């Protein structure tokens, strides 16, 4: 996945902690996020939408 970034970059972009981004990845809230297995870094599509924004749109 060449157009992917890690949790650190997304945390900086979205203004949430890296732990929160990882949690959202584990919970399947970030569309297209994947990883190679336990303990490996997450790969998040650069154009992924913040789950907080998506939740607000649903209300």
Beta strands, then each sheet from edge to edge (+ up, - down):
strand 1: 4-5
strand 2: 34-35
strand 3: 42-45
sheet 1: 1+ 3- 2+
end
